[in-house]
Structures are given as structure tokens and as C-alpha cells.
Amino acid sequence: MKPLFLLAALVALAFAAPAQPIKQPPVRVAEGTMFRQKVAVAPYAGRRYRCTMRAQADTVGGSWASLGVVYYQGGRYLADADLYNQKKPLNRVRARQWTTYTITGTLPAGTDTVHLNPNVHGNGRFAFDDFRLEVAQPGGTWLPVPVANGDFEAPAPADSSATRLPPGWQPYAPQPVAGYTYRVAREAAGNRYLLLRGTGIVPYGNNPAAGHYQLANGVRLYYETYGQGPPLLLLHGNSYSIGGFNYQIADLARHYRVIAVDTRDQGKSAITKGVLTYDLFADDMVALLDALQVPAAHVVGWSDGGNTGLSMALRYPARVRSLVAMGANLYADTTAVEARILDEIRENLRRSPARYHRITTLLLDYPRMKPAELATIKAPVLVLAGEKDVIKEAHTRLIAASIPGAQVTILPGLSHFAPEEDPAVFNAAVLDFLAKH
């Protein structure tokens, strides 16, 4: 048992005013979509397609790259496909020689645009070339869909730099991703390709220097800690992990002691049995705080993490100093969530392997909160959602209106993935709120 004076010090820390920013070396993100291209496909909605690229990687440790194809209708996210679900478990770019990678699928009805999204993870040298998109024609032939500068042979602008992309390609986020540079390179034979390098990258979610395991509520949970100051519990979304907060941890860790957790059955935490609920996740988090001797913490939750945070604030009011809930919902019906998303989840449940059924079922059966219950929440709460969120704006505003004194912010132009789409806007909203509490 810890001495009583240490427990008293922890209580004082938990309820102290927010600390001044801690000076520390830059903390860089581990992975993400570095660049993308938007391709018009409205005439081909509902048809089979294939997307190919050539790529190579000279990586460090567990680094890799991949390719994603994301479907949109009127600027609204529909679904996506990537190399992970192409029935090749090792279909990640790790080969040092040029290798062709292919994604196949069907463009969902209503799709008018796809984003070609190459992704990188970690440190190393990554090369990309020859992006092609084709749609199936009657008779088994394939029709090319124009991709701008897919071979990177277009002349680079005179003011090109290590953070400016070649013609036809756009950065995924408004800000360059720290730790990565890219340029058009040329092979000895004259072929041009896009060369991307990652250096000094922190592998959030798989960082031995910051990672720990803790038995809490009967489950072995994995968590990582960063920074100093008042404790802040960081909770990810469904089927995500700590790595989902690549763009948040560094900013938060300059002000707070960030405790980023992989929820049970996700990330590196233990696989369990039985029904998964957000109340169970909340029980896990409180047990983890107990084990870490943290009497109360700020809680920042995204999607499922926001639902867990609401459950904590309802059922363990003394443990939540303040709450930021991004893209949360009280129940899973069409008044709260867009119908097409619920249909997509049901389809995923039908088609996915059995090991994913419990975590997918969670999205359909829970949460089961009532607006009137939220009136008992005592913690200061900020309710966030994207303007184009899959959680309906009326529902987001209902959550805020049901909590005494809660604030609500709808992030203009952003979706359910606002923390990744515009980290600067999301982080500023979170930090501004937390600094007041």
C-alpha cells in the first residue's frame, strides 16, 4: 500500500489548476495518410473497380505503408477499402523492390468521388508510383478512370520543397505531418516516383518506451503515458487503438499527463468473452485509474470513447474532472445515427469473421442512455461533432442540452473523423475547453 502522503499528493495533483505547458522534445505522429487524390467516379457508381499502385519500402522496425480507397457522396464519407481486407494478411508495403499492389471492390451506389489515400506507418523510406484506377466493362474489359499525375512524370513547380506535393496530389491534412518529407525522385533509367521519408517518428500504440500493461477489472489493459501535469484519460473509437490519436497526443502531452488506453478487445489489450458494453468499458477505466492511483482525470473520448466517457460521468461522477465527447451517441437508432451507417454495420456484421462480431454488435446494441439521465452529470462537458458527422447534429445538440452547463461545438466542414481530418482545429477546441477546468 502506498503511504498516505503520496495518496494526498495524487489527490492534490488531480484537482490542481492546469499546469503550464511542459517543455519537452517534439513528439511526432507515427502514421497517417500523407497525401491523396480526389477522383470523380459518378458515372461508375455500383460497378466493380480495381486500383493499383507500385510501391517499395525500406523500413525500420515495424514500419510499413499501404493504400486506401475511400468512397464519398457529395463530400460525405460512405465507406472505404484498403490493402488489409484484400484477403492477403501481409499485403502491407514492406518490400524493398518495386511491387504492384491492388485493391478491388465495388463502388457503393451514389458514390461520386473516391479518394486514393496512400498511408505510411513509422520510420523509413517509402516510394510510390503508377497509380491507376479502372472500372469493369461488359465483356470483362477494364476502362481507365483518369488519375492526375499518377506516374509523377509531370514537371514539378519551381518552388517545390520537402513539404510540397507534386501536381495532382494534395496533402491529407492542412498541416504537413511532422517527421515526414516527400519529393519527386528519379531513378537512373529516368523514371520519376514519389519518395517519402519518415524519421524520428514515435510509434503511438506500440511504443515500448511509454507502454505498460495493467490488470484492471479482470482484464489486461494496455496503456501508454506521455507528458506531465493533471491526468487526462484518452479513449479511442470502435476497432481503433491508441494510434488513432496520433495527431492529438503530442499537443495534449504538453499540458497534461496523458493516459492513452487500448479498450478491452482492441489494440494490444486482452481479448475477452461475453457481451461488450460502454458501461463495462467505463468500469475498466475506473479500475485502471484505481490501479494508477489517479483519483480523478480529465476524459477525452472519440466516438466509442465518448460514449464510455459519458458512462463514466454518469456512474462515477467523482472520477471525471471534465469530459470532452467527440462524435458520441446515447443510443443506436436512426434518430441518432445515419441509417446508411447502421445498414453498413449490419452488413459488416454479416460478412466479418466471428472474432469481430462482439465489437461490431456493440455498435448496434449500445449505448442505452436516456437524455433525462444526463441531468445528473456534474462534470463540465464539451460535446463535439463534425458538421458532416455520421451522428446527426440534432442528436449531438440533444446530448449537450441534456447535461447541465454543457457546451456544444459543431466543427465546420469536418466529419466523424475530425481528429484526423483537421487536428489543429480539433486540438484547439479540446485544449481551450480543458484549460478552463
C-alpha positions in Angstrom: 0.0 0.0 0.0 1.3 3.5 -0.9 1.9 5.9 2.0 -1.0 8.2 2.8 1.1 11.3 2.0 1.6 10.0 -1.6 -2.2 9.5 -1.9 -2.8 13.0 -0.7 -0.3 14.3 -3.2 -2.1 12.5 -6.0 -5.4 14.0 -4.9 -3.9 17.4 -5.0 -2.5 16.9 -8.4 -5.8 15.6 -9.8 -7.6 18.8 -8.7 -4.9 21.3 -9.3 -5.2 24.1 -11.9 -4.0 23.1 -15.3 -0.2 23.2 -15.4 1.8 25.4 -17.7 3.0 23.7 -20.8 5.8 21.3 -20.2 8.9 21.9 -22.3 9.9 18.7 -24.0 11.2 17.5 -27.3 8.8 17.4 -30.2 6.6 14.3 -30.2 5.8 13.2 -33.8 3.0 11.2 -35.2 3.6 7.6 -36.2 1.3 7.1 -39.1 -1.4 8.5 -41.3 -2.5 9.4 -44.8 0.2 11.8 -46.1 -1.3 12.7 -49.4 -4.3 11.9 -51.5 -6.1 12.5 -54.8 -9.8 13.0 -55.4 -11.1 11.2 -58.5 -14.6 11.8 -60.0 -16.4 8.5 -60.5 -20.1 9.4 -60.5 -20.8 7.6 -63.9 -19.4 4.3 -62.5 -21.3 4.1 -59.1 -22.3 0.5 -58.5 -19.6 -1.0 -60.7 -16.6 -3.1 -59.9 -13.3 -1.3 -59.8 -9.6 -2.0 -59.3 -6.9 0.4 -58.1 -3.2 -0.4 -58.4 0.0 1.2 -57.4 3.6 0.3 -57.5 5.5 0.8 -54.2 8.5 -0.1 -52.2 9.7 0.4 -48.7 13.0 0.3 -46.8 11.6 0.4 -43.3 12.8 0.5 -39.7 11.3 -1.9 -37.1 7.6 -2.5 -37.7 7.2 0.3 -40.3 5.0 -0.2 -43.4 2.9 1.6 -46.0 -0.4 0.8 -47.6 -3.1 2.1 -49.9 -6.7 3.0 -49.2 -9.7 3.9 -51.4 -12.4 6.0 -49.7 -15.8 6.5 -51.2 -17.7 9.8 -50.9 -21.1 11.2 -52.0 -21.5 15.0 -52.0 -18.5 15.3 -49.8 -19.9 12.9 -47.3 -18.0 9.7 -46.3 -19.6 6.4 -47.4 -17.1 3.7 -46.8 -13.6 2.6 -47.6 -11.4 -0.3 -48.7 -7.7 -0.9 -48.1 -5.0 -3.4 -48.5 -5.9 -5.1 -45.2 -9.2 -6.5 -46.5 -7.9 -7.9 -49.8 -7.5 -11.4 -48.4 -3.8 -11.1 -48.1 -2.8 -10.8 -44.5 0.7 -9.5 -45.4 -0.5 -7.1 -48.1 1.4 -4.2 -46.5 4.1 -2.4 -48.3 7.4 -3.7 -46.9 9.2 -5.0 -50.0 12.4 -3.2 -50.9 11.9 -3.9 -54.6 9.1 -2.4 -56.7 5.9 -4.4 -56.1 2.4 -3.9 -57.5 -0.4 -3.8 -55.0 -4.1 -4.0 -56.0 -7.4 -3.1 -54.3 -10.6 -4.4 -55.8 -14.1 -3.7 -54.9 -17.5 -2.3 -55.9 -18.2 1.5 -55.8 -21.2 1.9 -53.5 -24.4 3.3 -55.1 -24.3 7.0 -55.1 -20.6 7.3 -55.0 -19.4 10.4 -56.9 -15.8 10.7 -55.7 -13.1 8.4 -54.4 -10.0 9.4 -52.6 -6.8 7.5 -53.3 -5.1 7.6 -49.9 -1.6 6.1 -49.5 -0.7 5.6 -45.9 2.6 5.3 -44.0 3.4 3.9 -40.6 6.6 4.7 -38.8 10.2 5.4 -39.9 11.9 4.6 -43.2 12.0 5.3 -46.9 8.7 4.8 -48.8 8.3 5.1 -52.6 5.1 5.3 -54.7 4.5 5.2 -58.4 2.0 4.4 -61.2 -1.4 4.8 -59.5 -4.2 3.5 -61.8 -7.9 3.3 -61.3 -10.1 1.2 -63.6 -13.8 0.2 -63.7 -15.2 -3.1 -65.1 -16.8 -3.1 -68.5 -19.2 -5.6 -70.1 -17.3 -8.5 -71.6 -14.6 -8.5 -68.9 -12.6 -5.4 -70.1 -11.5 -2.5 -67.9 -12.0 1.2 -68.5 -9.3 3.5 -67.2 -10.5 6.4 -65.0 -8.3 9.5 -65.3 -5.8 9.9 -62.4 -3.8 13.1 -62.5 -0.1 12.6 -62.5 -0.4 9.0 -61.2 3.1 8.3 -62.6 4.7 11.5 -61.2 6.1 12.5 -64.5 4.5 15.9 -64.6 7.1 18.7 -64.1 7.4 19.8 -60.5 6.7 23.5 -59.8 9.8 25.8 -59.4 9.0 26.4 -55.7 8.7 22.7 -54.8 10.0 21.7 -51.4 10.2 18.8 -49.0 6.7 19.6 -47.8 5.0 20.4 -51.1 3.4 17.6 -53.2 3.7 17.2 -56.9 0.8 18.3 -59.3 -2.4 16.4 -59.0 -1.9 15.4 -55.3 -3.0 17.2 -52.2 -2.0 16.8 -48.5 -4.4 14.9 -46.4 -4.4 17.5 -43.6 -3.9 21.2 -43.8 -0.6 21.0 -41.9 2.5 18.9 -43.0 2.8 15.9 -40.9 5.8 16.3 -38.6 8.6 13.8 -39.2 7.9 13.2 -42.9 9.2 14.8 -46.0 8.5 14.0 -49.7 9.8 14.8 -53.1 9.7 13.5 -56.6 12.8 11.4 -57.2 14.3 10.0 -60.4 15.8 6.5 -61.0 18.9 6.0 -63.1 16.8 5.0 -66.0 14.8 8.2 -65.8 11.6 7.1 -64.2 10.1 9.6 -61.7 8.4 8.5 -58.5 7.3 10.0 -55.2 9.8 9.4 -52.4 8.6 9.8 -48.8 10.9 9.6 -45.7 9.9 9.3 -42.0 12.4 10.0 -39.3 12.2 10.3 -35.5 8.6 9.0 -35.5 7.1 8.0 -32.2 5.1 4.7 -32.6 2.0 5.6 -30.7 0.1 2.5 -29.7 3.3 0.4 -30.0 5.8 2.4 -28.0 7.9 0.3 -25.6 9.3 3.5 -24.0 5.8 4.6 -22.9 3.8 1.4 -22.9 2.5 -0.6 -19.9 0.1 -3.4 -19.1 -2.2 -3.3 -16.1 -4.7 -5.8 -14.8 -7.9 -3.9 -14.2 -11.5 -5.2 -13.7 -10.2 -8.6 -14.5 -8.8 -7.7 -17.9 -5.2 -7.0 -19.0 -5.3 -3.5 -20.4 -2.5 -1.8 -22.5 -1.9 1.9 -22.0 0.8 4.5 -22.8 1.7 7.6 -20.8 3.1 10.9 -22.1 3.8 14.3 -20.6 3.3 15.7 -17.1 0.6 17.6 -15.3 -3.0 16.8 -14.4 -4.1 13.3 -15.6 -6.0 13.0 -18.8 -7.6 9.8 -19.9 -7.7 9.4 -23.7 -10.3 6.9 -25.1 -10.4 5.8 -28.8 -13.2 4.7 -31.1 -14.5 1.3 -32.1 -11.9 -1.0 -33.6 -9.3 1.7 -33.2 -6.4 1.9 -30.7 -4.1 4.4 -29.1 -2.7 5.0 -32.5 -5.9 6.7 -33.5 -4.8 9.7 -31.6 -1.5 10.2 -33.5 -2.4 13.8 -34.1 -3.5 14.6 -30.5 -1.1 13.0 -28.1 1.8 15.4 -28.6 -0.3 18.5 -28.1 -2.1 17.2 -25.1 1.1 15.9 -23.5 2.5 19.5 -23.4 -0.1 20.3 -20.8 -1.3 17.0 -19.2 -0.2 13.6 -18.1 -1.9 11.7 -21.0 -3.0 8.1 -20.2 -4.0 6.7 -23.6 -5.7 3.3 -23.3 -6.5 0.4 -25.6 -10.0 -0.6 -24.7 -10.5 -4.3 -24.0 -10.7 -6.5 -27.1 -9.0 -3.7 -29.1 -5.4 -2.7 -29.8 -3.0 -4.5 -27.5 -5.4 -5.1 -24.7 -6.6 -8.6 -23.9 -9.4 -10.4 -25.9 -12.2 -11.3 -23.6 -15.5 -13.2 -23.6 -19.0 -12.0 -23.0 -21.1 -9.0 -24.0 -19.3 -5.8 -24.6 -20.9 -2.6 -23.3 -19.8 1.0 -22.7 -20.7 0.6 -19.0 -18.2 -2.3 -18.9 -15.6 -0.1 -20.6 -16.3 2.6 -18.0 -15.8 0.1 -15.2 -12.5 -0.9 -16.8 -11.3 2.7 -17.0 -12.2 3.4 -13.4 -10.4 0.2 -12.3 -7.3 1.4 -14.3 -7.4 4.8 -12.6 -7.6 3.0 -9.3 -4.5 0.9 -10.1 -2.7 4.0 -11.2 -3.8 5.8 -8.0 -5.5 8.6 -10.0 -8.5 9.9 -8.1 -9.9 11.9 -11.0 -9.0 12.7 -14.5 -10.0 14.8 -17.5 -11.5 12.4 -20.1 -11.3 12.9 -23.8 -13.2 10.3 -25.8 -13.8 10.0 -29.5 -16.8 8.0 -30.8 -17.0 4.9 -28.6 -14.6 6.6 -26.3 -17.0 9.5 -26.0 -19.8 7.0 -25.1 -17.5 5.5 -22.4 -16.8 8.9 -21.1 -20.5 9.7 -20.7 -20.9 6.4 -18.9 -18.1 7.3 -16.5 -19.5 10.8 -15.9 -22.9 9.3 -15.1 -21.9 6.4 -13.0 -18.6 7.6 -11.5 -19.1 11.4 -11.1 -16.2 11.9 -8.7 -13.7 10.3 -11.1 -14.3 12.7 -14.1 -12.9 16.1 -13.7 -14.1 17.2 -17.1 -15.3 15.4 -20.3 -14.8 16.0 -24.0 -17.0 13.7 -26.0 -16.4 13.7 -29.8 -19.0 12.0 -32.0 -20.8 10.3 -29.1 -24.4 9.0 -29.1 -26.9 7.9 -26.5 -28.5 5.1 -28.5 -28.1 3.5 -31.9 -31.2 4.2 -33.9 -31.9 6.4 -36.9 -32.7 9.4 -34.8 -29.1 9.4 -33.6 -27.1 7.8 -36.4 -27.5 8.0 -40.1 -29.5 5.0 -41.4 -26.9 4.1 -44.0 -24.2 3.7 -41.3 -26.4 1.3 -39.3 -27.1 -0.6 -42.5 -23.3 -0.8 -43.2 -22.6 -2.0 -39.7 -25.2 -4.8 -40.1 -23.6 -5.8 -43.4 -20.2 -5.8 -41.8 -21.5 -8.0 -39.0 -22.9 -10.4 -41.6 -19.7 -10.6 -43.6 -17.0 -10.2 -40.9 -15.2 -13.1 -39.2 -16.6 -14.3 -35.9 -13.8 -12.7 -33.9 -15.2 -9.2 -34.8 -18.8 -9.9 -34.1 -18.8 -8.8 -30.4 -17.1 -5.4 -31.1 -19.4 -4.8 -34.1 -22.6 -5.8 -32.2 -21.7 -3.2 -29.6 -22.3 -0.5 -32.2 -25.8 -1.8 -32.9 -27.0 -2.7 -29.4 -25.4 0.1 -27.3 -25.3 2.6 -25.7 -28.6 2.6 -24.0 -28.6 6.0 -22.3 -31.6 8.3 -21.9 -31.4 12.1 -22.3 -33.1 12.6 -18.9 -30.3 10.6 -17.2 -27.7 13.1 -18.3 -29.1 15.7 -15.9 -27.2 14.1 -13.1 -23.8 14.7 -14.7 -21.8 17.1 -12.6 -18.6 17.4 -14.6 -18.1 20.2 -17.2 -18.7 18.7 -20.6 -17.9 19.7 -24.1 -19.8 17.8 -26.8 -18.1 17.9 -30.2 -19.1 16.6 -33.6 -18.3 17.3 -37.2 -20.7 19.2 -39.4 -20.7 16.1 -41.7 -20.7 13.6 -38.8 -22.5 10.3 -39.0 -24.0 11.3 -35.7 -26.9 13.5 -36.5 -26.5 17.1 -35.4 -29.8 17.2 -33.7 -28.7 14.2 -31.5 -25.4 15.9 -30.7 -27.2 19.0 -29.6 -29.7 16.9 -27.6 -26.8 15.4 -25.6 -25.4 18.8 -24.8 -28.8 20.2 -23.9 -29.4 17.3 -21.5 -26.3 18.0 -19.5 -26.4 21.0 -17.1 -24.0 23.7 -18.3 -22.6 21.6 -21.2 -21.1 23.3 -24.3 -21.6 22.1 -27.8 -19.4 22.8 -30.8 -20.1 21.6 -34.4 -16.8 21.6 -36.3 -17.4 23.2 -39.7 -16.7 21.0 -42.8 -15.5 18.0 -40.8 -16.8 14.5 -40.3 -16.8 11.9 -37.6 -13.0 11.7 -38.3 -12.4 15.3 -37.4 -9.4 14.5 -35.1 -7.6 13.1 -38.2 -9.0 15.5 -40.8 -8.1 18.8 -39.1 -6.0 18.1 -35.9 -5.3 21.8 -35.4 -9.0 22.7 -35.2 -9.9 19.7 -33.1 -6.9 20.0 -30.7 -7.5 23.8 -30.2 -11.2 23.2 -29.2 -10.2 20.5 -26.7 -7.3 22.4 -25.1 -9.3 25.6 -24.9 -12.1 23.8 -23.0 -9.7 21.8 -20.7 -7.8 24.9 -19.7 -10.9 26.3 -18.1 -11.5 23.3 -16.0 
